[in-house]
Amino acid sequence: MSTKSALMALAALALCALPAAAQDDDGPPMPQLPPLALTPQSTDAEIASRLDAWLAELAEDAVFNGAVLAARNGREIYAGVHGVTDLASNAPLTRDTRFPLASIGKAFTHVAIAQLIEAGRLSPDDTIAELLPDYPNAASRSATVAQLLTHRAGVADIFGPAFRALPKEQLASNHDYYQFVAAQPATFAPGAGEEYCNGCYVVLGEIIARVSGRSYEDYIAENVFAGAGMSRSGFLSQADFPADAARFIGRPQGPQGPLVDVSRFHGYAGSAAGNVYSTPRDLLAFDNALREHRLLNPALTAEVLRGQPETGRATARIGFAGGGPGVNTMLYGNGAVTLIILTNRDPPAVEAIGQTVFPLLAGPRPQ
């Protein structure tokens, strides 16, 4: 495939594959937040002071438990934490606490795929059958890299009765998730529909491993995290969980139920679909590295961000988010303003906070 054709195909691949966590109709309602006196003209000091006081109020009302970072032009102007890492120790969060990222992790997988395309080792039109000749599910073998990235491949999702029944220690690497997902029935024929698909990204992670000759986790560490200067990001295991990382804490009995550790609802480690661990400062480093073309060339950066090629700092407006039991995260940015919110609590508080704060800092979205 020519470079031009690859770029045209990548135009259809989107970090919109990272929507905010869906809120079930019977799930917790979006919290009503108090007003916040900020504008795009607020000084750095005003933003830091007012945002911290506002978040402290939310924490006091048990609406927020997590970390927030705000930046202007890639430069941190506020980083604050409110709450605890886990229920057993009640240890306070710090600015270096590592949080699970939920589906924000798909952004790293997407960048890795684009890197392999840039290197000429992969094409958006390559199929599962070509890249993973031993893929066991015949119904999905014709799915392309482009379809996997845009949730049109029909690969089974991770979650469901089979996942709930599986001992979670059997999910300790992306390859483990791949073996699990690849054995599940397809949801539809490749290209015949579109449905949010964590399993699609697990398969992309296996493709990255096969093409690169490295494990998915090693490839991301060496080519994304190291390239962006993300020194506190990685794939942590529940089997040897460090004290400086946040546990999953949620309310499985409903909004009025007690807070409990809900790690049992997750695999022992994250995957190419999500739940790598990171910090707000590392995510700012990722956003900066991507916008400054240090992970991909300007053309591919523009396609990944769905913006226009720029010789300077990329200014495309993005929104990465994710959520699940005991985790809710988001990264919003437009090059000039970056807002990162990480929590170890159930959705949807992060969506409410992000939708309130980001427009106040960035101004209305251009029409």
LOTORLO-991368 format. One line per 2 residues: number of its first residue (from 1); for each residue y, z, x of C-alpha. Coordinates in Angstrom, 2 decimals. Each point is the difference from the previous one (the first is absolute). Example, Ala and Ser with C-alpha at 12.3 -4.5 7.8 and 13.67 -1.06 7.14 Angstrom:
2
1 = -4.50,7.80,12.30 | 3.44,-0.66,1.37
END
This chain:
367
1 = 0.00,0.00,0.00 | 3.48,-0.85,1.30
3 = 2.58,2.71,0.65 | 2.07,-1.30,-2.93
5 = -3.01,0.10,-2.33 | -0.86,3.52,1.10
7 = 3.54,1.15,-0.70 | -0.02,-1.62,-3.43
9 = -3.28,1.74,-0.79 | 1.35,3.30,1.25
11 = 2.94,-0.35,-2.35 | -2.43,0.78,-2.78
13 = -1.26,3.10,1.80 | 2.10,2.97,-0.89
15 = 0.66,3.56,0.79 | 0.32,0.05,-3.77
17 = -3.72,0.62,0.49 | 1.28,3.55,0.47
19 = 1.31,1.01,-3.40 | 0.93,3.50,-0.93
21 = -2.99,1.93,-1.19 | -0.68,-0.88,-3.61
23 = 0.72,2.76,-2.49 | -2.63,0.38,-2.69
25 = 1.28,0.20,-3.56 | -1.43,3.52,-0.26
27 = 1.03,1.01,3.53 | 2.80,2.35,0.98
29 = 3.42,-1.06,-1.31 | 2.72,-1.08,2.39
31 = 1.96,3.18,0.83 | 3.60,0.26,-1.10
33 = 2.08,0.56,3.12 | 3.41,1.67,0.34
35 = 3.00,-2.16,0.96 | 0.62,-0.77,3.68
37 = 3.57,-0.63,1.20 | -0.49,-2.81,2.51
39 = 1.44,-3.49,0.38 | -0.34,-2.75,2.61
41 = 3.35,1.25,1.35 | -1.26,3.55,0.59
43 = 0.12,1.07,3.64 | -3.17,0.74,1.93
45 = 0.80,3.71,-0.12 | 0.56,-0.10,-3.78
47 = -3.29,-1.79,-0.54 | -1.93,2.50,2.11
49 = 1.59,3.07,-1.58 | -0.13,-1.10,-3.62
51 = -3.45,-1.55,0.19 | -1.49,3.09,1.63
53 = 1.50,2.34,-2.60 | -1.21,-2.28,-2.82
55 = -3.54,-0.14,1.41 | -0.01,3.77,0.48
57 = 0.77,0.36,-3.71 | -2.87,-2.35,-0.87
59 = -2.33,1.98,2.25 | 1.08,3.25,-1.63
61 = -0.86,-1.54,-3.38 | -3.43,-1.11,1.33
63 = 0.95,-3.67,-0.44 | -0.12,-0.87,3.71
65 = -2.19,0.96,2.97 | 0.39,-2.31,2.95
67 = 2.23,-1.76,2.50 | 2.98,-2.33,-0.39
69 = 1.78,-2.16,2.58 | 3.13,-2.09,-0.52
71 = 1.33,-2.47,2.55 | 2.90,-2.42,0.39
73 = -0.49,-3.17,2.02 | -3.24,1.42,1.34
75 = 1.58,3.26,1.17 | -1.17,3.29,-1.54
77 = 2.73,1.91,-1.79 | -2.16,2.52,-1.86
79 = -3.52,1.35,0.40 | -1.05,3.00,-2.04
81 = -3.14,1.73,-1.26 | -0.62,2.37,-2.88
83 = -3.34,1.59,-0.82 | -3.40,0.71,1.52
85 = -2.77,-1.97,1.70 | -2.90,1.56,-1.89
87 = -0.92,2.75,-2.43 | -2.35,1.92,2.29
89 = 2.47,0.82,2.76 | 3.25,-0.63,-1.91
91 = 1.37,-1.24,3.33 | 3.47,-1.53,-0.31
93 = 0.51,-3.70,0.46 | 1.86,-1.13,3.11
95 = 1.71,-3.26,0.92 | -3.11,-0.85,2.06
97 = -2.54,0.65,-2.77 | -2.24,-3.00,-0.54
99 = -0.49,-1.16,-3.59 | -2.57,-2.35,-1.53
101 = 1.83,-3.20,-0.96 | -2.10,-1.29,-2.91
103 = 0.62,-3.75,-0.45 | 2.86,-0.22,2.49
105 = -2.87,-0.49,2.46 | -0.51,-3.48,-1.43
107 = 3.21,-1.03,1.76 | -1.66,0.60,3.37
109 = -2.98,-2.10,-1.05 | 2.31,-2.79,-1.16
111 = 1.90,0.00,3.30 | -3.27,-0.09,1.95
113 = -1.19,-3.02,-1.97 | 3.34,-1.74,0.66
115 = -0.32,0.79,3.72 | -3.39,-1.70,0.10
117 = 1.45,-2.99,-1.85 | 2.86,-0.14,2.49
119 = -2.53,0.05,2.85 | -1.87,-2.93,-1.56
121 = -3.14,2.05,-0.55 | 0.17,0.01,-3.78
123 = 1.25,-2.16,-2.86 | 1.04,1.03,-3.52
125 = -2.49,-2.60,-1.26 | -3.00,1.45,1.87
127 = -2.68,1.31,-2.35 | -2.07,3.14,0.03
129 = -3.08,-2.16,0.60 | 1.55,-1.51,3.14
131 = 1.25,3.28,1.41 | -2.79,2.34,-1.17
133 = -3.15,-2.17,-0.11 | -2.16,2.98,-0.99
135 = 2.17,0.96,-2.98 | -2.59,0.99,-2.62
137 = 1.78,-0.89,-3.26 | -0.35,-3.72,-0.66
139 = 2.55,0.08,-2.85 | 2.83,0.92,2.39
141 = -0.88,-2.01,3.10 | 2.43,-2.83,-0.83
143 = 2.99,2.39,-0.23 | 2.70,-0.77,2.56
145 = 2.12,2.26,2.16 | 2.98,-0.94,-2.20
147 = -1.87,1.04,-3.14 | -1.06,3.30,1.57
149 = 3.60,0.81,0.93 | 1.31,-0.79,-3.47
151 = -2.74,1.74,-2.01 | -1.43,-3.27,-1.33
153 = -3.39,0.14,1.75 | -1.98,1.85,-2.67
155 = -1.49,2.42,2.53 | -1.04,3.30,-1.55
157 = 2.46,2.84,0.30 | -0.96,3.13,1.92
159 = 0.34,2.40,-2.87 | -2.34,0.45,-2.93
161 = -3.28,1.75,-0.90 | -1.76,-1.14,3.19
163 = 2.80,1.42,2.15 | 0.01,3.29,-1.88
165 = -3.76,0.35,0.49 | 0.05,-0.83,3.71
167 = 0.00,2.90,2.50 | 3.46,-0.37,1.53
169 = -1.19,0.68,3.56 | -1.54,-3.47,-0.19
171 = 3.53,-1.46,-0.03 | 1.20,0.80,3.52
173 = 1.33,-3.41,1.10 | 1.19,-3.26,-1.50
175 = -3.39,-1.52,0.85 | -1.63,2.67,-2.19
177 = 2.30,-0.93,-2.87 | -0.76,-3.67,0.62
179 = -3.75,0.53,-0.27 | 0.56,1.90,-3.23
181 = 2.42,-2.51,-1.57 | -1.89,-3.13,1.05
183 = -3.09,1.19,-1.86 | 1.84,0.46,-3.32
185 = 0.09,-2.73,-2.69 | 3.04,-2.30,0.05
187 = 2.55,0.51,-2.77 | 0.77,-3.74,-0.39
189 = -0.37,-3.28,1.87 | 2.45,-0.52,2.88
191 = 3.30,-1.34,-1.34 | -0.96,0.55,-3.63
193 = 2.17,3.05,-0.49 | 2.22,2.60,1.63
195 = -0.78,3.71,0.02 | 1.14,2.73,2.37
197 = -2.77,0.18,2.56 | -0.45,2.64,2.66
199 = -3.34,-1.61,0.81 | 1.77,-3.23,0.97
201 = 1.83,1.83,2.78 | -3.18,1.69,1.18
203 = -1.49,-3.49,0.43 | 3.15,-1.08,1.85
205 = -0.52,2.96,2.32 | -3.52,-1.19,0.78
207 = 1.37,-3.49,0.65 | 2.50,1.47,2.47
209 = -2.85,1.77,1.78 | -2.25,-3.08,0.18
211 = 2.76,-2.37,1.15 | 1.50,2.38,2.55
213 = -3.23,1.46,1.33 | 1.42,3.51,-0.49
215 = -0.56,2.52,-2.75 | 2.64,-0.20,-2.72
217 = 1.30,3.42,0.99 | 0.27,-0.92,3.70
219 = 1.73,-3.30,-0.76 | 2.65,1.70,-2.16
221 = 0.53,2.74,2.59 | 0.41,-2.48,2.84
223 = 1.89,-2.82,-1.70 | 2.01,1.63,-2.77
225 = 0.51,3.69,0.77 | 0.44,-0.42,3.76
227 = 2.16,-3.09,-0.47 | 2.30,1.87,-2.36
229 = 0.09,3.24,1.97 | -1.83,1.95,-2.72
231 = -1.33,2.83,2.16 | -1.10,2.33,-2.83
233 = -1.86,-2.47,-2.20 | -3.75,-0.39,-0.22
235 = -3.22,0.19,-2.00 | -0.79,3.70,-0.42
237 = -3.38,1.30,-1.12 | -0.68,2.84,-2.40
239 = -2.91,0.89,2.27 | 2.44,1.09,2.72
241 = 3.28,0.41,-1.81 | 2.98,1.08,2.13
243 = 2.30,2.85,-0.97 | 3.10,-2.20,0.25
245 = -1.03,-2.25,-2.91 | 0.55,0.46,-3.73
247 = -2.96,0.47,-2.31 | -0.30,-1.79,-3.36
249 = 1.24,2.41,-2.70 | -0.08,-0.91,-3.67
251 = -0.63,1.04,-3.59 | -3.31,-1.61,-1.03
253 = -0.01,1.93,-3.28 | 3.30,-1.54,-1.06
255 = 3.73,0.69,0.40 | -0.37,3.59,-1.22
257 = -3.09,0.73,2.07 | -0.08,1.94,3.27
259 = 0.77,-1.54,3.37 | -3.17,-0.44,2.06
261 = -1.13,-1.81,3.13 | -1.20,-3.42,-1.23
263 = -1.28,-1.39,3.30 | -3.42,-0.43,-1.64
265 = 1.41,-2.95,-1.95 | 0.57,-1.94,3.25
267 = -2.20,-1.36,2.75 | -0.36,1.92,3.25
269 = 2.49,-2.41,1.60 | 2.39,-2.72,-1.09
271 = -0.60,-3.72,-0.06 | 1.82,-3.33,0.19
273 = 1.00,0.64,-3.62 | 1.75,3.28,0.68
275 = 0.15,3.67,1.03 | 0.70,-0.43,3.67
277 = 2.12,2.99,1.06 | 3.59,-0.25,1.22
279 = 3.41,1.65,-0.02 | 3.38,-1.08,-1.36
281 = 1.31,-0.64,3.52 | -3.00,-2.18,0.84
283 = 0.56,-1.99,-3.20 | 3.63,-0.51,0.97
285 = -1.25,-1.25,3.38 | -2.30,-2.44,-1.84
287 = 2.81,-1.25,-2.23 | 2.23,-0.49,3.03
289 = -2.69,-1.77,2.04 | -0.77,-2.37,-2.87
291 = 3.66,-0.78,-0.70 | 0.73,-0.48,3.71
293 = -2.88,-2.48,0.39 | -1.94,2.18,2.43
295 = -3.24,-0.28,-1.99 | 0.26,-3.63,-1.16
297 = 2.17,-2.99,0.82 | 3.12,-0.50,-2.17
299 = -1.62,-2.64,-2.20 | -3.06,2.08,-0.83
301 = 2.12,3.13,-0.37 | 2.05,-1.82,-2.62
303 = -3.12,-1.09,-1.86 | -1.52,3.49,0.04
305 = 3.26,1.52,-1.24 | 0.55,-2.88,-2.44
307 = 3.45,-0.59,1.43 | 1.70,-2.67,2.04
309 = -0.50,-0.46,3.77 | 2.67,1.94,1.87
311 = 0.77,0.13,3.70 | 1.28,3.57,-0.29
313 = -1.28,2.97,-1.95 | -1.81,-1.15,-3.15
315 = 1.76,1.01,-3.21 | -2.63,-0.71,-2.67
317 = -0.27,2.69,-2.66 | -3.48,1.57,-0.07
319 = -1.80,2.74,-1.88 | -3.37,1.31,1.18
321 = -1.58,2.78,-2.02 | -3.29,1.63,-0.82
323 = -1.58,2.88,-1.80 | -3.22,1.71,-0.97
325 = -1.40,3.50,-0.41 | 2.17,2.25,2.14
327 = 2.06,-2.75,1.63 | 3.14,-1.97,-0.91
329 = 2.05,-2.00,2.51 | 2.71,-2.66,0.26
331 = 2.09,-1.93,2.51 | 3.04,-1.88,-1.34
333 = 2.29,-2.00,2.23 | 2.38,-2.92,0.29
335 = 0.78,0.05,3.72 | 3.20,1.97,-0.52
337 = -1.53,2.98,-1.85 | -3.51,1.42,0.34
339 = -1.42,2.77,-2.19 | -3.43,1.51,0.65
341 = -1.64,2.63,-2.20 | -3.44,1.47,0.72
343 = -1.71,2.67,-2.09 | -3.41,1.60,-0.26
345 = 0.27,0.31,-3.76 | -0.97,-2.17,-2.98
347 = 2.25,-2.82,-1.25 | 2.53,-0.71,-1.43
349 = 2.70,2.25,1.55 | 0.52,-2.28,3.00
351 = 0.75,-3.00,-2.22 | 2.60,2.03,-1.89
353 = 1.63,1.25,3.20 | -0.01,-3.42,1.65
355 = 1.38,-1.79,-3.05 | 2.80,2.57,-0.14
357 = 0.95,0.25,3.67 | -0.38,-3.52,1.38
359 = 2.50,-1.72,-2.35 | 2.53,2.74,0.73
361 = -0.24,-0.73,3.73 | -0.48,-3.77,-0.11
363 = 2.08,-0.95,-3.02 | -1.17,-2.21,-2.87
365 = -2.52,-2.69,0.79 | 1.63,-3.44,0.35
367 = -0.64,-2.21,-3.03
END
